[in-house]
Amino acid sequence: MAMKTRHPKIRDLVTQIEALSSEERLELLSAVLTPEMELRLLTEELSQRASGFDPDEIARDIDETVREVRLRRRAATA
């Protein structure tokens, strides 16, 4: 990771995360990432692999999907 920061707490966290095994890091990311963040990261990765797609169009589709998911969650909890 090699993050440069003046904040000692962040440096300590980076050191602790780097010390984790791959499985533990994956578990940590799964616990921290929201579904929306995970979707955005996956989409960014796919757009890097797939040329010819309009990044703005992909971003609009993601935003629309995120809005739909949030609406469904609100409806489910109401």
Legacy VTK file of the C-alpha trace (Angstrom):
# vtk DataFile Version 3.0
C-alpha trace
ASCII
DATASET POLYDATA
POINTS 78 float
0.000 0.000 0.000
2.783 2.437 0.930
0.560 5.347 1.864
2.179 8.655 2.776
0.244 10.501 5.443
0.946 12.695 8.421
-1.812 11.059 10.440
-0.321 8.442 12.776
-3.632 6.585 13.191
-3.917 6.102 9.427
-0.281 4.965 9.191
-0.959 2.445 11.969
-4.055 1.147 10.187
-2.144 0.780 6.919
0.564 -1.174 8.707
-2.028 -3.446 10.327
-3.851 -4.013 7.030
-0.620 -4.815 5.209
0.144 -7.413 7.897
-3.107 -9.280 7.204
-3.227 -12.389 5.069
-4.963 -12.183 1.700
-8.050 -13.881 3.120
-8.197 -11.458 6.037
-7.829 -8.455 3.709
-10.642 -9.764 1.539
-12.822 -10.251 4.615
-12.018 -6.700 5.733
-12.922 -5.235 2.343
-16.151 -7.215 2.278
-17.083 -5.772 5.649
-16.169 -2.191 4.720
-17.337 -1.814 1.126
-20.937 -0.901 0.555
-22.658 -2.618 -2.361
-22.608 0.700 -4.221
-18.855 1.128 -3.723
-18.225 -2.436 -4.799
-20.342 -1.921 -7.915
-18.419 1.236 -8.810
-15.056 -0.494 -8.335
-16.126 -3.432 -10.473
-17.433 -1.099 -13.163
-14.195 0.882 -13.190
-12.259 -2.351 -13.592
-14.517 -3.494 -16.432
-14.324 -0.157 -18.218
-10.531 -0.353 -18.106
-10.683 -3.795 -19.709
-13.359 -2.974 -22.282
-12.554 -0.207 -24.685
-15.221 1.356 -26.831
-17.734 1.981 -24.066
-18.612 5.513 -23.056
-17.525 6.057 -19.419
-20.241 8.700 -18.921
-22.900 6.245 -20.047
-21.535 3.618 -17.658
-21.546 6.166 -14.811
-25.177 7.099 -15.561
-26.182 3.430 -15.533
-24.416 2.913 -12.211
-26.079 5.956 -10.664
-29.474 4.773 -11.832
-28.869 1.300 -10.435
-27.716 2.719 -7.095
-30.868 4.862 -6.873
-33.047 1.825 -7.589
-31.278 -0.269 -4.941
-31.664 2.495 -2.358
-35.364 2.917 -3.175
-35.959 -0.818 -2.827
-34.118 -0.922 0.489
-36.166 1.983 1.831
-39.378 0.323 0.678
-38.343 -2.966 2.297
-37.633 -1.323 5.651
-40.781 0.821 5.637
LINES 1 79
78 0 1 2 3 4 5 6 7 8 9 10 11 12 13 14 15 16 17 18 19 20 21 22 23 24 25 26 27 28 29 30 31 32 33 34 35 36 37 38 39 40 41 42 43 44 45 46 47 48 49 50 51 52 53 54 55 56 57 58 59 60 61 62 63 64 65 66 67 68 69 70 71 72 73 74 75 76 77
